[in-house]
Amino acid sequence: MRITTPFDATSTAAEVVRGIDLSGKRIVVTGGASGIGVETARALAGAGAEVVLAVRDVAAGARVAADITRTTGNGRVTVRPLDLADLASVRAFVAAWAGPLHVLVNNAGVMACPEQRTRDGWELQLATNHLGHFALADGLRRALAAAGGARVVSVSSCAHVRSPVVFDDLHFERRPYEPWSAYGQSKTANVLFAVEVTARWRDDGITSNALMPGGIATNLQRHLGGATYMAQAAERFRKAGRSLKTPEQGAATSVLLATSPLLECVGGRYFEDCNEALPHDGTSTVDGVAAWALDREAAGRLWTLSERAIGAR
């Protein structure tokens, strides 16, 4: 049965978490120093959670943490370094973690950037958006299991309809690099990850869902022309009967998946505008979930390849 909620595209993160007490809960938000990550962390802290901003730029993270504390009155907002494109950084973050983890919000990402490779030779978008988050979640599995009923939230995108995971050439070694195809593949990987986490880790009480936050003007568009790109995006959304969102609205679906009692024990699904998405109809580029993103066989295959890539035990 499709999951629906009282919220929609206009709802804000603060609205979806209103009335929910997160006191005693520990939450990690990757990329929490910019864009919708800031408003995701602010809403969670406002509800009483202990929030860790896992960020590359620790100074920027410290400024955001101080602002969140000022606006929410919650002094339990801290910053830890994390570079998802660097496995050593991910492993250091995991090694430093102690105690349970109730929610992991895999929010950080890069979009449609020029071709780049990590020190492991991975294409940067797949490395950052999927493999780094995969390694982080894998490393924190015991902490998530210890929390009881933990949730992993994966921020995907409507761009997942641009490409399935191309298993015979994940890193564009034999095909010409195309920024949007690479981004689309990485966003499909985010959904497949949520599908497989729920299947594999359910006995540990861990579930995962993925989401499309909406069209929001943030630093994510820096490789695409910024304001010019967003004007074009606004037109695409308008044709689909939608509007661009504020960062507070863009964070709403992430916060919903992280906290709502309506999502208790629910996993392996893809949400947009605070409701489970309908199947992609093959025409729109801004809504719906592609069948390839929910394919269990593909999810299992990606999991195996990801384990091999990060050297998981």
N, C-alpha and C positions, 0 to 999 in steps of 0.2 A: 504494500500500500504506500502510495506517495505521501511523504511527510509535508504538511503545510502548517504554517504558524500564523499568529495574528499580525505579523510584521510584514513589511514590503520594502520596495526600493527606496522609499523616503525615510525609513526608520534609521535612527542613529544607534551607535554602539551603546551610548548611555541608556537609551530607551529599552533596548533588548535585555539589558542586564538589570534593569530597575527591579527592586524587590528580591534580588538574589544575593545571598550573603556568602561571600567567598573567604571569610575569615578562616585562617588556618590552611588555605590552599596555596600551593607553590606552583608558579607558572613561569615558563620561559617563552619569550617572544623574540624570535630571530629578526634582525633588521628593525629593531624597535626604536631606532634613533631617527627615522625619517618616514614620511608618507603615512600610509594607513597603519604602519606599525606603531607609531606614536599614539594614535587614537585608540588602537586596540589595547595597548598597555595602559593608557589612561583610564579607560572604562573598567578594565579588570582591577586596577589599583583602587579605583573609586568604589568598587564593591567589596574591598577589604583584602584582596589577595596580596601575597608576597610575590612581586614581579621582578624577574631578572631580564634585563635587556641584553641580549647576546648580539654584539655589534662589532664591525671592523674598526670603526672610529670611536675609540673609547672616550675621547674628549667630547665629541658630539653627544654620545650616549649619556655622559655625566650631566650635560646641560639639559637634556630631555628629562632625565631622572629627577633633577632638581625642580624642573617646571611641573612635572606630574605630582611630586610631593607637595609643591606649593598650591596646586589647584585642587588636589584631593584630600590633603591632610594626611596622606599615607606615607610614612617614612620608610616603609619596607620595599623601596624600589631601588634596585642596585644594577650595576653594569659589570659585565664580564666580556673579555675579548673573544671574538669568534670570526674566523675567516673561513667560510664554507668551501672555498676553492682550494683550501690547504688542509689536507688530511691531518697533518701534524697539529694544526690549530684545533681541529675538531676533537682530536684525541686528547689534547690538553684540557679542553673544556670538560669533556667527559670525566677525565681523571680527577678533576678538581671538584666534581659534583658529589655531594654527600646527602643522604636522606631521600625521602620520597619526592616524586614529581607528579603533580596532579594533571597538569596540562602542558603540552608542548605545542606552541603555535609556530609552524614552519612558514614564516611570513616573508623572509628576505628573498630577494631575487634580482636578476638582471634581465633586460629585455632588448631583443633585436640589436645586439651590439656587434661591432665589427668582429671578424674571426679572431679568436684568441684561444690559447691553450694553456692549461695548468702545467705545473712541473711534472705531473703524471702523464701528460700528453692528452688529457681529456678536453673536449670542446667545452668552452667556458660556461655556456648557458646550461648544458646538461649537468656539468660539474657542480655549479652553484645551486641551481634550482632543484636538482634531484639528488645527485650522488652525495653532496655534502650533507643535505638533510637526512638522507638515508643512513649515512654513517653516524650522524648525531643521534637519531632515534634508536638505531641499533645499539649504540653505546650506552644509551640511557634506559634501555629496556627494563633492567632490574629496578631502577628508580621508579619507572612508570608502574610496573607491576606491584611495587611496594605500596603505592598510593591507594590501590583498590578503586576500580572504576575510572582509570585514567583515560584521557582523550588526547589524540594527536590531530591537530588541525592543519590541513595542507592548503595553502593559498595557491590555487591554480588560475586559470584564465579562460575566457571564451576563445582565446587563440588556440586552445587545444584542438579545435576543429580543423586547424590548418595542417596538422600532420599527426599520424600515429607514431608510435615508436618504431623507428626503422632498425630492426634488430641486426641486419647484416651490414650496417654502416652507421653505428651510433654516433661516431665522432667526425663524420664528414671526411673520412680518409680516402674514399673512392668516388665521392660525388661532390660537385661544386658546392661550396658553402653558401647558404642562403639564410640571412638573419632570421626571417620570420619562420622558416621551416624549422630552424634549430630551436627557436623559442617555442613554437607549437609542440614539437616533440617533447621538450622538457616539461611543458604544462600537462600534456597527456600523461607523462611519467608521474606527475604529482597525483593525478587521480588514480592511476593504477597502484601507486604506493598505498593510498588509503584503502583500496579494495583488498590488497594483500595483507596489510597490517591487521585489518579486522578479521580476516580468515585465519591468519597464523597465530595471532596473539590474543584472541578472544578468551582463551582459557586463563590468561593472566588478567582478565578484566579490562583489557585495553581495546578501545575502538578508535576508528579514524574516519573522518570525512573530509572531502575536498570542496572547494568553493571558487566561484567567480565573484570578486569583490565589486565589479562594476567599472565604469570608465571614470577614472579620477586623475586630475592633473597633479603629478608628483614628480620627483626626481627620476623616476623610472623611465621617463620618456626622453632622457637627456641625449640619447643617441639618435633621436628621430626628428629633431627640430623643435621640441618643446611646444610652444604655443601654436605653431603652425600645424603640427601633427594633431594636437588636441582639438583644434577647430575642425579638422577633417573627421576626427573621431566623433565629435559632437553631431556631425551631419549623419554619420552612419547610425548612431544611436537614435537620432530623430526619426530616420526612415523606419526603424524597427519599433517606433512608438515608445522610445525610452529617452532618458536624459542623462547627462553626466552627473556624477555625485560629488559631494563634499567628502573630504577625508573622514569625517565623523560618520557619514552614511556608508562610505566604503569599508569601514571597519566593522559595520554591524553584523554582517554574516559570519565573519570570523569569530566575533564575540558570542554570537548565538550558538555556533557549533561548540564553542569552548565551555559554555555554561548552562544552556537551556535544559530544564528537566524534560522537555519534549524529545531531546536527543539521547536520553538515557538508554544505554545498550544498543543504540543505533549506529551502524557503521557501513563503510563501503559505498557511500553515496556522494552525489555531487549536488551542491546547492548554489542558487543565485537569488539575489534579492530576498534573502531570509527564508526561502522555501526550496524544497527539492526541485531540481530542474526537470523539465519535460525532455523527451528525446529530441535531439537535433533534427530539424526537418530538412536539412540539406540546402536551405536557401539563406537563412540568416547567418550573419557572421558574429552576432553579439549575444545570442542566447541558445539554450539547449545543450544537452550533453551528447557527444558522439558515442556511438556504440563501442568503438574501439577503446575508449577510455574506461569502460566498465567491464571489459572482457577478462574473465578470470584466467584463461590460459595465458594471455599476454601478461597479466599481472604476475603470475607465477614465473614466467620466463624472465621478466625484467628483474624480479627479486633475485633470482639465481645469478644473473649477470652482475647485478649490483653488489651482491655478496662477494663475488669473485673479484670485482674491481677494487673494493676497499680492503680485501683480505680479511673478511669477517670470519671469526671462528664459530 
